[in-house]
Amino acid sequence: MERLKVDLCGIEMDNPVIPASGTFGYGYEFAELYDINILGTFSFKGTTKDPRFGNPTPRIAECTSGMINAVGLQNPGVEKVINTELPKLRQCFHKPVMANVSGFSVDDYAYTCALLDKEEQVGWLEVNVSCPNVHGGGMSFGTDPSAAAEVTRAVKAVTIKPVIVKLSPNVTDIVSIAKACEAAGADGISLVNTLLGMRIDLRTRKPVIANTMGGFSGPAIFPVALRMVYQVAHAVQIPVVGMGGVSTAEDVLEMMMAGAKAVEVGAQNLVDPFVCRKIIEQLPEVMDRYGIKELKELSL
């Protein structure tokens, strides 16, 4: 539908709805439930240079209006993703996919991105400098403007596809980090990743997850995410992808009114695996309700 189309870093998408990394696997799992080609695209599971088992269990727990997770970037490593996961995805998804990349050093990021950049099906590289659930990497790069910029420059030096840097909300000044990434050559910014949180089991008197703390996501963080998207979108000249607590078509429109060019849906995929399809189907009716002829007008 023409009125739902958006442009993200020079690539036209049928709609702005993107399942977020870590909530949609490598895509083909959800293709067993519905035709995932209805999506604008999706961001596949966070991929690192080497295979990772992730954190010890338990590593996911429900909490009020959201969830806490400390999965720890479990993935088979970039070579297996290229040789096994992407060929499976190619059978069921016929659009450019967003490759989510994490690392534990600047060289890790550059190595992994350079390999994925060569894959025809990869449209964008979403460089995650914001994961709160690993030690020695992830969020440690995203809380300092100079470190985030260093990763950005290294990735841009070995890639030709759009690089979108994914930022953490666990900072005091999100704008300075976004602007540092922009100055280092980022083609876009995505935000926010999860907030850092924890819960304690009153019966055991111990944290509910083995990692003690984890990423808090779900509807409860939407106002925080929206505020940060607004701040960054009004401070940089590159596209912003908004996420954080998005669960309805109305949330998508609100994110776009705050300045997002596209919108990722995360934790809600784990509550309702059909939520992204529902949001896309409901968008035209909700747009009519608020007098929006086409989504591109929200980006003007």
NORUR-V626895 format. One record per pair of residues at least 24 apart in sequence whose C-alpha atoms are under 10 Angstrom apart, sorted by the first residue. I is the first residue (numbers start at 0). J is the second residue. Records with the same first field share a line. If there is no record, write none. Layout:
# NORUR-V626895
I=J ; J
This chain:
# NORUR-V626895
0=283 ; 293
1=293 ; 294 ; 295
2=282 ; 283 ; 286 ; 291 ; 292 ; 293 ; 294 ; 295 ; 296
3=39 ; 279 ; 282 ; 283 ; 286 ; 292 ; 293 ; 294 ; 295
4=39 ; 261 ; 293 ; 294 ; 295
5=39 ; 260 ; 261 ; 293 ; 294 ; 295 ; 296 ; 297 ; 298
6=238 ; 260 ; 261 ; 295 ; 298
7=123 ; 161 ; 163 ; 186 ; 187 ; 237 ; 238 ; 239 ; 240 ; 259 ; 260 ; 261
8=122 ; 123 ; 160 ; 161 ; 162 ; 163 ; 186 ; 187 ; 237 ; 238 ; 239 ; 260
9=161 ; 186 ; 238
10=95 ; 122 ; 123 ; 161
11=39 ; 95
12=38 ; 39 ; 40 ; 94 ; 95 ; 261
13=37 ; 38 ; 39 ; 40 ; 94 ; 279
14=38 ; 39 ; 40 ; 261 ; 262 ; 279 ; 282 ; 294
15=39 ; 40 ; 240 ; 251 ; 252 ; 255 ; 259 ; 260 ; 261 ; 262 ; 263 ; 279 ; 294 ; 295
16=40 ; 41 ; 248 ; 251 ; 261 ; 262 ; 263 ; 264 ; 275 ; 276 ; 278 ; 279 ; 282
17=41 ; 42 ; 96 ; 97 ; 240 ; 241 ; 242 ; 261 ; 262 ; 263 ; 264 ; 265 ; 275
18=42 ; 43 ; 97 ; 242 ; 262 ; 263 ; 264 ; 265 ; 266 ; 267 ; 268 ; 274 ; 275 ; 276
19=43 ; 44 ; 45 ; 97 ; 99 ; 192 ; 242 ; 243 ; 262 ; 263 ; 264 ; 265 ; 266 ; 267 ; 268
20=44 ; 45 ; 46 ; 97 ; 98 ; 99 ; 100 ; 125 ; 127 ; 192 ; 263 ; 264 ; 265 ; 266
21=45 ; 46 ; 70 ; 72 ; 73 ; 74 ; 99 ; 265 ; 266 ; 268 ; 269
22=264 ; 265 ; 266 ; 267 ; 268 ; 269 ; 272
23=264 ; 265 ; 266 ; 268 ; 269 ; 272
24=74 ; 84
25=80 ; 84 ; 85 ; 87 ; 88 ; 96 ; 98
26=84 ; 85 ; 87 ; 88 ; 89 ; 91 ; 92 ; 96
27=84 ; 85 ; 87 ; 88 ; 89 ; 90 ; 91 ; 92
28=87 ; 88 ; 91
29=91 ; 268 ; 272 ; 273
30=88 ; 90 ; 91 ; 92
31=91
32=272 ; 273
33=272 ; 273 ; 276
34=91 ; 92 ; 276
35=91 ; 92 ; 93 ; 94 ; 273 ; 275 ; 276
36=91 ; 92 ; 93 ; 94 ; 276
37=92 ; 94 ; 275 ; 276 ; 279 ; 280
38=92 ; 94 ; 275 ; 276 ; 278 ; 279
39=94 ; 95 ; 96 ; 261 ; 262 ; 263 ; 275 ; 279
40=92 ; 93 ; 94 ; 95 ; 96 ; 97 ; 122 ; 123 ; 261 ; 263
41=92 ; 94 ; 95 ; 96 ; 97 ; 98 ; 99 ; 263 ; 264
42=96 ; 97 ; 98 ; 99 ; 100 ; 121 ; 123 ; 124 ; 125 ; 263 ; 264 ; 265
43=84 ; 85 ; 96 ; 97 ; 98 ; 99 ; 100 ; 125
44=72 ; 73 ; 74 ; 80 ; 97 ; 98 ; 99 ; 100 ; 101
45=71 ; 72 ; 73 ; 74 ; 75 ; 76 ; 77 ; 98 ; 99 ; 100 ; 101 ; 102 ; 125 ; 126 ; 127 ; 130
46=72 ; 73 ; 74 ; 75 ; 76 ; 77 ; 78 ; 79 ; 80 ; 98 ; 99 ; 100 ; 101 ; 102 ; 108 ; 111 ; 112 ; 115 ; 126 ; 127
47=72 ; 73 ; 74 ; 75 ; 76 ; 77 ; 78 ; 80 ; 99 ; 100 ; 101 ; 102 ; 103 ; 107 ; 108 ; 110 ; 111 ; 112
48=74 ; 75 ; 76 ; 77 ; 78 ; 79 ; 100 ; 101 ; 102 ; 103 ; 106 ; 107 ; 108 ; 109 ; 110 ; 111 ; 112 ; 114
49=74 ; 75 ; 76 ; 77 ; 78 ; 79 ; 102 ; 107 ; 111
50=74 ; 75 ; 76 ; 77 ; 78 ; 79 ; 80
51=75 ; 76
52=76
53=132 ; 133
54=132 ; 133 ; 208 ; 209 ; 210
55=208 ; 209 ; 210
56=207 ; 208 ; 209 ; 210
57=206 ; 207 ; 208 ; 209 ; 210 ; 211
58=132 ; 207 ; 208 ; 209 ; 210 ; 211 ; 212 ; 213
59=207 ; 208 ; 209 ; 210 ; 213 ; 214
60=197 ; 198 ; 207 ; 208 ; 213 ; 215
61=198 ; 207 ; 215 ; 216 ; 217
62=197 ; 198 ; 215 ; 216 ; 217 ; 219
63=217 ; 218 ; 219
64=215 ; 216 ; 217 ; 218 ; 219 ; 220 ; 244
65=215 ; 216 ; 217 ; 218 ; 219 ; 220 ; 244 ; 266 ; 267 ; 270
66=193 ; 196 ; 197 ; 213 ; 214 ; 215 ; 216 ; 217 ; 218 ; 219 ; 266 ; 267 ; 269
67=193 ; 194 ; 195 ; 196 ; 197 ; 198 ; 207 ; 208 ; 212 ; 213 ; 214 ; 215 ; 216 ; 217 ; 266
68=131 ; 132 ; 193 ; 195 ; 196 ; 197 ; 208 ; 210 ; 212 ; 213 ; 214 ; 215 ; 216 ; 266
69=130 ; 131 ; 132 ; 133 ; 195 ; 208 ; 209 ; 210 ; 211 ; 212 ; 213 ; 214 ; 215
70=132 ; 133 ; 208 ; 210 ; 213 ; 214
71=130 ; 131 ; 132 ; 133 ; 134 ; 137 ; 210 ; 213
72=100 ; 101 ; 102 ; 130 ; 132 ; 133 ; 137
76=111
77=110 ; 111 ; 112 ; 114 ; 115
78=111 ; 114 ; 115
80=115
81=114 ; 115 ; 117 ; 118
85=118 ; 119 ; 120 ; 121
86=120
88=120
89=120
92=120
93=120
94=120 ; 121 ; 122
95=119 ; 120 ; 121 ; 122 ; 123
96=120 ; 121 ; 122 ; 123 ; 124
97=121 ; 122 ; 123 ; 124 ; 125 ; 126 ; 161 ; 162 ; 163
98=122 ; 123 ; 124 ; 125 ; 126 ; 162 ; 163
99=123 ; 124 ; 125 ; 126 ; 127 ; 163 ; 164 ; 165
100=124 ; 125 ; 126 ; 127 ; 128 ; 137 ; 164 ; 165
101=125 ; 126 ; 127 ; 128 ; 129 ; 130 ; 136 ; 137 ; 138 ; 165
102=126 ; 127 ; 128 ; 130 ; 133 ; 135 ; 136 ; 137 ; 138 ; 140 ; 150
103=128 ; 133 ; 134 ; 135 ; 136 ; 137 ; 138 ; 139 ; 140
104=135 ; 136 ; 137 ; 140 ; 150
105=136 ; 140 ; 146 ; 147 ; 149 ; 150 ; 151 ; 152 ; 153 ; 154
106=150 ; 153 ; 154
107=136 ; 150 ; 153 ; 154
108=150 ; 151 ; 153 ; 154
109=150 ; 151 ; 152 ; 153 ; 154 ; 155 ; 156 ; 157 ; 158
110=153 ; 154 ; 157
111=154 ; 157
112=153 ; 154 ; 155 ; 157 ; 158 ; 160 ; 162
113=153 ; 154 ; 155 ; 156 ; 157 ; 158 ; 159 ; 160
114=157 ; 158
115=158 ; 160
116=154 ; 157 ; 158 ; 159 ; 160 ; 161 ; 162
117=158 ; 159 ; 160
121=160 ; 161
122=160 ; 161 ; 162
123=159 ; 160 ; 161 ; 162 ; 163 ; 186 ; 187
124=154 ; 158 ; 159 ; 160 ; 161 ; 162 ; 163 ; 164 ; 165 ; 186 ; 187
125=161 ; 162 ; 163 ; 164 ; 165 ; 187 ; 188 ; 189
126=150 ; 151 ; 154 ; 162 ; 163 ; 164 ; 165 ; 166 ; 185 ; 188 ; 189
127=163 ; 164 ; 165 ; 166 ; 167 ; 189 ; 190 ; 192
128=164 ; 165 ; 166 ; 167 ; 192
129=164 ; 165 ; 166 ; 167 ; 168 ; 169 ; 190 ; 191 ; 192 ; 193 ; 194
130=165 ; 166 ; 167 ; 192 ; 193 ; 194 ; 195 ; 213 ; 214
131=167 ; 169 ; 192 ; 193 ; 194 ; 195 ; 196 ; 212 ; 213 ; 214 ; 215
132=193 ; 195 ; 210 ; 211 ; 212 ; 213 ; 214
133=210 ; 213
137=166 ; 167
138=165 ; 166 ; 167 ; 168 ; 169 ; 170 ; 192
139=167
140=166 ; 167
141=165 ; 166 ; 167 ; 168 ; 169 ; 170 ; 173 ; 176 ; 177 ; 180
142=166 ; 167 ; 168 ; 169 ; 170 ; 171 ; 172 ; 173 ; 176
143=170 ; 172 ; 173 ; 175 ; 176 ; 179
144=172 ; 173 ; 174 ; 175 ; 176 ; 177 ; 178 ; 179 ; 180
145=175 ; 176 ; 179 ; 180 ; 183
146=176 ; 179 ; 180
147=176 ; 177 ; 179 ; 180 ; 183
148=176 ; 177 ; 178 ; 179 ; 180 ; 181 ; 182 ; 183 ; 184 ; 185
149=179 ; 180 ; 183
150=180 ; 183 ; 185
151=179 ; 180 ; 181 ; 182 ; 183 ; 184 ; 185 ; 186
152=180 ; 181 ; 182 ; 183 ; 184 ; 185
153=183 ; 184
154=184 ; 185
155=183 ; 184 ; 185 ; 186
156=184
160=186
161=185 ; 186 ; 187
162=186 ; 187 ; 188
163=187 ; 188 ; 189 ; 190 ; 237 ; 238 ; 239 ; 240
164=188 ; 189 ; 190 ; 239 ; 240
165=189 ; 190 ; 191 ; 192 ; 239 ; 240 ; 241
166=190 ; 191 ; 192 ; 193
167=191 ; 192 ; 193 ; 194 ; 195 ; 227
168=192 ; 193 ; 194 ; 195 ; 223 ; 224 ; 227 ; 243
169=193 ; 194 ; 195
170=194
172=227 ; 230
173=227 ; 228 ; 230 ; 231
174=227 ; 228 ; 229 ; 230 ; 231 ; 232 ; 233 ; 234 ; 235
175=231 ; 234 ; 235
176=231
177=230 ; 231 ; 232 ; 234 ; 235 ; 237 ; 239
178=231 ; 234 ; 235 ; 236 ; 237
179=235
180=235
181=235 ; 236 ; 237
182=235
184=237
185=237 ; 238
186=236 ; 237 ; 238 ; 239
187=235 ; 236 ; 237 ; 238 ; 239 ; 240 ; 260
188=228 ; 231 ; 232 ; 235 ; 237 ; 238 ; 239 ; 240 ; 241 ; 259
189=228 ; 231 ; 238 ; 239 ; 240 ; 241 ; 242 ; 259 ; 260 ; 261 ; 262 ; 263
190=224 ; 225 ; 227 ; 228 ; 231 ; 239 ; 240 ; 241 ; 242 ; 243 ; 259 ; 262 ; 263
191=216 ; 220 ; 221 ; 223 ; 224 ; 225 ; 227 ; 228 ; 240 ; 241 ; 242 ; 243 ; 244 ; 263
192=216 ; 224 ; 241 ; 242 ; 243 ; 265
193=217 ; 220 ; 224 ; 242 ; 243 ; 244 ; 265 ; 266
194=220 ; 223 ; 224 ; 243
215=243 ; 244 ; 266
216=243 ; 244 ; 245 ; 265 ; 266 ; 267
217=243 ; 244 ; 245 ; 246 ; 264 ; 265 ; 266 ; 267 ; 270
218=243 ; 244 ; 245 ; 246 ; 247 ; 250 ; 265 ; 266 ; 267
219=243 ; 244 ; 245
220=244 ; 245
221=245 ; 246 ; 250 ; 254
222=254
224=254
225=250 ; 253 ; 254 ; 255 ; 256 ; 257 ; 258 ; 259
226=254 ; 257
227=257
228=254 ; 255 ; 256 ; 257 ; 258 ; 259
229=254 ; 255 ; 256 ; 257 ; 258 ; 259
230=257 ; 258
231=257 ; 258 ; 259
232=257 ; 258 ; 259 ; 260
233=257 ; 258
238=298
243=267
246=270 ; 271 ; 274 ; 275 ; 277 ; 278
247=274 ; 275 ; 277 ; 278 ; 279 ; 281 ; 282 ; 285
248=274 ; 275 ; 277 ; 278 ; 279 ; 280 ; 281 ; 282 ; 283 ; 284 ; 285 ; 286
249=278 ; 281 ; 282 ; 285 ; 286 ; 289
250=278
251=278 ; 279 ; 282
252=282 ; 285 ; 286 ; 289 ; 291 ; 294 ; 297
253=297
254=297
255=294 ; 295 ; 296 ; 297 ; 298
256=294 ; 296 ; 297 ; 298 ; 299
257=297 ; 298
258=297 ; 298 ; 299
259=297 ; 298
260=294 ; 295 ; 297 ; 298
261=294 ; 298
